[in-house]
Amino acid sequence: MTRVIAITGKGGTGKTAVAALLIRYLTKGNKVVLAIDADPDTNLPETLGCDSEKTLGDVREFILNDRDNLPPDINKESIFESRIYEVLVEMPRYDLLVMGRSEGASCYCYINNLLRSVMERLVKNYNTIIIDTAAGLEHFSRKTIRNVDDLIVVTDGSRRGFRTAERIHKLVDEVEIEIGNIYVVANKVTIDNKEKLIELAKELNLQLIGMVPLDEKIAELDLKGESLVSLPEDSPAMIEVEKIAKKLEL
């Protein structure tokens, strides 16, 4: 059975780094992993150290612009599915799908219905799906993937960040898809703020599943424009993400 984990959080919290480290941990085992970059900023490929020239947004635009020129008796869903497999990046231990551009002024209802049908078949090929999303839940509102087992909200070590996590938690009730569990991961945690963040999570009734310490090596790699693939196994951040994964029973 496929486990779907979505990772969200406001910009600058390091949610993409957390997503990448979680993917890295999962690929050390025997699981078949699909990584989905659903953030319009599209940072996950670079963080993972791979290239993605085409996106799902390109496929959607192609179908939208060319569907009236296709023969009426052709199966448009099959064309859409074949195009999706063309943009799927196959890495040695995981596959990557980049959502790309958001919807424009045209009506995408037909396209999203096609996408939803194809995605439901696609996800069944994987043990685990990791989705790096934008800060809000708009992507889920399109029901591209109907059910999410675990939603992880990444926050930084600030009260404002935790308040954002609280708002996202409340927004879940407004999204017409099923979300099983909601967790919070505090990122860039220091010795000085650790206990305060634990107290803040309790105050806001948030389920804090992990506290990723501030890791200078991650900042160094980011500054160089390098991926997290070269992050040492004994990195404090990597060790904590592995603990989070085990808590999630991944």
N, C-alpha and C positions, 0 to 999 in steps of 0.2 A: 504494500500500500504506500502511496506517495505521501511524503510529509512536506507541507508547504510552510515556509518560514519567511515572513516579510519583515524587513528592517527599515525603520523610519526615524525621523528626528529632524530638528531644525538645522539649517546650514551651519557648518563650522563645528559641529559636535563630534565629527569623526565617524559617522555612521557607515560610510563607505569602507573605511579602514576596518571597522568591526566586521562588516559583511565579508570583506576579502579574507580576513584571518579565519573566519568561520568556514569559508569555502576551502581554504588551505588545510584546515584541520580535517574536514570531511574527506578530502581527496587522499589522505594518508591511509584511509581504510578501503573497504571494498564497495562502498556505496557509489551508485551512478548519480552524479550531481548535475543539475542544470542551474546555472547562474543567470538571473535576469536583471538587467540594468533598466529600471523603469524611471530613473531620474533624468529629466531633460538635460541636465548638465553632463551626463554620460562620463562619469569618472571611473567607473568600475573596471573597464578594460585596462586602462593605464595602471590602476592600482594592482591589478592581477598580472600585469606584464604581458598583455596580448593585444592584438590589433583587431579592430572591427570596422571595416570600411562601409558596410551597408547595415541599415537598421530596419526594424519592422515598420517604422514610419515611411520608409521608402516604398515598401511593399504596399502599404495602405494607399499611398498616393498613386501608385501604379494602377491598382485595382479601381480606385475612384475615377481616375482620368480615362482609363481604357476599357472599362467594363461595357460601355455602349458600343465599342468597336469590335468586341469579341463575338464570334458566332453565337446565335441564340441557343443552339443545342449543346454548347460546351459546358462542362461542369466547372463553374467559376470557383467553387470551393476547392476543387482539386488543384486548380491553378494557384490559388492562394496558398495552399498547403505546400506545393512544390517550391514556391517563391520563399516561403518561410525557411524551408530547409536550406535554401541557397544562402540566406543571411545568417544561419546558425553557425557559429564559430566552434569548430571541434578541436579541443585541446586534448593532450594526452590523458588527463584524469577528470575532465569535466567539459561540459558544453556551455557556451555563452550566447545569450540572445539579448540584443540591445533594442529597446523599444524605440528610442529616437524621438523625433519631433512630436510635439503635441498636435491635437486636432486644430485645423484651421477654421475658416468661416463656413465651409461646406458642411452638409449633413453627413455624418459618419455612421449613422445608425446601421445601415446595411453592412458596412465594412466591419463594424464592431461585432455584429452578429456572426459574420463569417469567421472573424478572428477568434471569437469565443469558442465556436465549434471546433476549430482546428486546435486551439490551445488545450481543450479538454482531452483530445486524443494525444497530443504531444507530451503532456506532463505525466501520462501513465507510463512512459518509457524510463522514468527516473525514480530513484528511491527518495531523493531529497531535492526540493526546489528552494533556492535562496533568492529572494527578491530584494534588491536595493531600490527603495522607493524614494519619491520626493517627500518633502516635509508633511504635506497634507495627505488626505485619503481620497483625493479626487480620482486617482487611478483605479482604486478599488470600486468606486461608484459606477464605473463603466462595466464592472463585472467581467473583466477579461479573464480573471481567475475567480471562480465563484466562492471558493472556500479557502480560508487561511487557518492553519492549525495553531501557529504561534506568531503573534505580532510583538516584535521587540522594538521598543522606543529608546533610542540612544540619546542621552543628554550629557551636557558638560557639568562641571562642578559649580553651577550657579543656581540660585533660586529661580531665576527666569527660565532656565533650561528645564527645571523640574515642573514649573507651571505649564510650559509647553507640553510636556509629557502628560500632565493631568488633562489638558484640553484635548489632546489626541485621544486619550482614554475615553473621554466623554463623547467624542465624535463617533466612536465606533458604533454606538447605538443608532446613529443616523445613517449608517452605511448598510445597504440591503444585501449584505453577504454575511456568511457565518465566519466568525473569528473565534477560535477556541480559547486560547489563553493570551493574556496581555502582560508582558514583562517590561521592566525598565533596566537598562544597562547604563551606569554612570561611567563616563569616559574621561580620560585625562585627570584621574583622581590623584591627589597628593596626600601626604601624611597629615598635613594641616587641615584639610577639609573632609577627610574620610568620615569621621564620626558625625559631623554635622550633616553630611549627605544621607547617612543612614537614618538619622532623626527626621530629616525633611521628608524622606520617602514614607516613613511611618505616619507623619503628620498629614500627608496628602493621600494616604491609603494606596500607595503604589507598591507593586510587587517587585522589589529590587532583586534581580537574579545575578548580578555581577557588577564588579567595580574594576574597570580596566585602569591600571596606573598610568600616569604620565610617562611616556616612553620616548626618550630623547632620540633613539635610533629611528623611530618612525618619522619624527620631525626632520631628521637629517636626510632620510631617503626622499621624503616629500620635497624638500628644498632642492635636491639634485634631480628631481623628476624621475626617480627610479621606483620600481614596483616593490611591493612588500614580500615578493618571493624570496629576496635575499635577507629578510629579517631572521636573525638567529633563532634557533629553537628555544633557547633559554631566555629569550626576550620576555620581560615582565608582562607585556601586553599579550604575547602569544600564550604564555602560561595561563593567564586569566581567562582568555577566550576558550582555551581547552577545558577549563573548569566549567565555564558556562555551557559548553556543548555537552558535557557529561551530565550536568543538571537537567538539561533538556532531553537526556537519554538518546543522544544522536550517535 
